[in-house]
Amino acid sequence: MVLPHPLPLVPVPVSAVAREARMPITATTRVLGSSPAVALLIEAIESRTGLRLSPVETAPADIELIIDAESSAPEGYTLEIGDRAVIVGADEAGVFYGVQTLLQLLRQDDDGWSLLGADIADSPRFARRGVMLDVARHFFGVDDVKRFIDSTSALKFNHLHLHLSDDQGWRVHIDSWPRLTELSSASSANGDPGGFYTKDDYREIVAYAAARHMIVIPEIDLPGHTHAIGVAYPELVEAPVLNDNLVADSERLGQPLPVAGETYLGWGVGHSSVRIHEERTYDFVRDVVRELAEMTPGPYIHIGGDESLGTPQADFDLFAERATAIVVEAGKTPVAWHEMGSAANIAEGTVGQYWGKTTPEGTHAEEAEHFVARGGALIMSAANVTYLDMKYSEDFPLGLTWAAIIDVRSAYEWEPTAVLDVPDTAILGVEAPLWSETTRTLSEVEQLVFPRAAAQAEIAWSPKEGPERAWESFRVRVGSLAPLWKAEGVDFHPASEIPWSAR
Ligand code: ACM
């Protein structure tokens, strides 16, 4: 049996040795460093403990944050906690991640607050560690998104994919097509309240994420999942194409079928398509991509591509080729769900997002592998393990079951390079999506996201193999995050597989 890791850390570091002694944290503890992470550290410790540490400009200090580009790989850091605590980051991100590790070592016992003594050297396995929030099926405002950034960046996730449009609503203002938000943002799935981000809101999210080393990837889902576009601009979207699954699901759930030009209140998929043979469609795509690119400093624009069952295959492929080329023209790297890999001439370098299962079905693997043949790479979001909106158990009140029922152990035990027949170097990393059909509040989102996002964080960050890179160690370490999540008000699901610790 693997022994529980002596240090309560998730994701588990590359190397971590515990020291006997703890380092006390008191109101007189001094913090030195020029990194913006100093202020984040002081704030985080105050919100956990009520103790406000003092920033100092010169030594001596008790906690020191240093940047040394030679010290580790990008995003890496070392952390030593003895009489003093010293974080040396390879870059600002590395310092930030060293701070996140330090915060997991901050513990309360009968003598007060202290840091567990440790010698840690750490850097990520994958450069790309993502979470996705679907703000289209249910809308989440700026403050909710900021909380989501706080809780996921603490696990060393560095990409936030925002699913900004779907059949139920359009969530970001576009100046050149203003009716999108005027007419298609007011409601969510089931007719719940909607909303949208103004451009300033969006920029505020991007800046908040950047300060926590997260890159925002905006997604406009095309050519399917576009019913809401047709509510605002009927000339862009075909009449709904009903399929048997949609009709059966709508009956089972008591949801209405989609009607052209009317807000869609259900969550059935595969019925909508933009008009592939109208030039105006590409004017629209070009304008939206340009406006998104102007306010998105990150390198990616996600153009969707999933479940376009109402678009004939040849039309879909034509659209995929044109839409990805438009993203390239706008100076960004396109990202698309794996189905777009059916298009022979998808823009070179397009990144595919694989959402099939860990044992691929049908044409999913072939489609995903085509991105690599076109000089692109892949993000792994295998639905039966990474989808955060799947239920933990049959009777869990939130979430869906179509991909799998995913308990914490199932979320943890998979290997992203073992799914597809591509070189390991073609796998950029992992993304865990949260689709929001059944979640109306951030608290409901958090119950599905935590603790399972911690499993994906470890798969994406930690070395593939190591004595602690195992379920028996992970379950104990993730249980040790409970006091942090409670202090931060993160509404995690207290799954019975995990031995949750009190402090
Ligand atoms: C998806 O789950 N439709 C990408």
Residues whose N, C-alpha, C, O or C-beta is under 5 A from the ligand:
A	BS01	ACM	D306 E307 W337 W355
